[in-house]
Amino acid sequence: VDFHIRLSGTRGLSEQIYQRLRAAILEGTLRAGERMPPTRELAQRLSVSRNTVAAAYEQLTAEGFLTGRAGAGTFVRAEAVVTATPRKAPSSAALRPRAIWTPLLSAPDLLAPSGPSAPAPRYDFRLGTPDARLFPFDEWRRHVARQLRLSAAGPGGYEQPAGAAALRTAIARYVAVSRSVRADGEDVLVTSGAQQAIDLIARVVLEPGACAAVEEPGYPPVRHLLASHGARVAAVPVDAEGLQVAALPDSARLVYVTPSHQFPLGMPMSLERRLALLAWAERRNAVIIEDDYDSEFRFAGRPLEPLQSLDRSGRVLYVGSFSKVLLPTLRLGFVVAPASLRPALLAAKRLTDWHSELPGQRALARFIDEGLLARHIRRMTREYRFRRERMVRMLEGELATWLTPIAGPAGLHLAALADRRPLDVERVVALASRAGVALSTLSPFHAMRPSRTGMVLGYGAIATAKLDEGLRRLRDCVRAAAR
Ligand SMILES: Cc1ncc(COP(=O)(O)O)c(C=O)c1O
């Protein structure tokens, strides 16, 4: 450990060092078994004589806090930590100064516990999580290990903000083949997830106070993000064809849409709407973010042309993510940007975090080039298709009295509207939670009230083996809430 001990004055230095170390052991800052720095080293760091430190160590050893092992050094004694009764040492939290600042950003709903710290529900229908159990870890590990070995032998300096050249080329080919996005490696900027791509775009196109339009209902993290950049965020309703272009405010400088698989409702944006949105953006000189976050999992039909390839005036930024096709923990996404915005985006990336982590990027490039990504997507599409069909069967069968699924063609989740008979969906979610089943209503995805009544079900997180039981429990909860 790197020791920092605050000493005051020049007298009683040994006593001060003794007191600080003793307190650190009692508070648990220094743990049982931890190796103490050699007296000479600590003395040098504290600019005191070696004898001063040695006297403090001797005192602590005599009291049983430290123990010396010949040839190995001085260690915190395990028994000392277990048996010592601390003299009401103030906790480090109590010692910290109290905040007097009210931060500008407040979005408590974004900080709900998730990830490993939150208890995992037994039947997890929460949206947005792919099935990590089926991730090809061995192949990924092999590629990452190789890249780490190679980077250890490299010059070890910073690299280009745009990301690894091999990955940019691989992404350009991948989106061209799988989604007819027109791109070369040069058009691609690798980001830390789609979220960072959108953050960078907001930085370079939004003046403070500018209007940014998002879908209603929509993806809350993007709404909050745009607001955090000082934008006035307008929530524009969607209907069965997607964003209602006629309802866009004239002043919008940026429009954020999810045309392949509307988040959270699931329908694609119709071709007419896509063309109308592009024409509107051209008239208003606005920029469009096309967030294509999970449409690689396709279950029906051919995808419609992306806005990016229909765009004739260079105003669409196509954003993609590896969070759903691979894993969200990789934090890898990208943006395909028109030439006019590229230098500014690179500058924004450079200012924000210089560049994303590189060995992972190069591993992903190989992963794509060797066809492993395509294979994983094919496998997961088969798996998710099965789960989704089961889900639709339940919704259209035993739950048809109350719920209507929206049959989107792609993605990792499904919305169902409670538009048939009155159904207290909040109650369904509460009952489900007690039965070990996690899912969401549609309401958190709305910025305005009243919201559409319904539920959203993800099929990424739940294991196929648990699916039927999860659905049965959910059915029982819907019936109980409807009674
Ligand atoms: C609409 C939408 N966009 C993007 C993402 C992915 O974001 P990221 O790549 O930052 O993980 C998600 C994930 O839930 C999403 O729902």
The ligand as a Gaussian input file, in Angstrom:
#p B3LYP/6-31G(d) Opt

LIG

0 1
 C      -33.091000       2.266000     -27.328000
 C      -31.735000       1.834000     -26.900000
 N      -30.664000       2.358000     -27.479000
 C      -29.420000       1.953000     -27.152000
 C      -29.211000       0.987000     -26.213000
 C      -27.816000       0.460000     -25.953000
 O      -27.034000       1.319000     -25.335000
 P      -25.496000       0.975000     -25.081000
 O      -24.870000       0.602000     -26.382000
 O      -24.990000       2.271000     -24.556000
 O      -25.422000      -0.133000     -24.100000
 C      -30.282000       0.460000     -25.530000
 C      -30.075000      -0.494000     -24.444000
 O      -30.911000      -0.823000     -23.676000
 C      -31.575000       0.874000     -25.902000
 O      -32.636000       0.330000     -25.311000

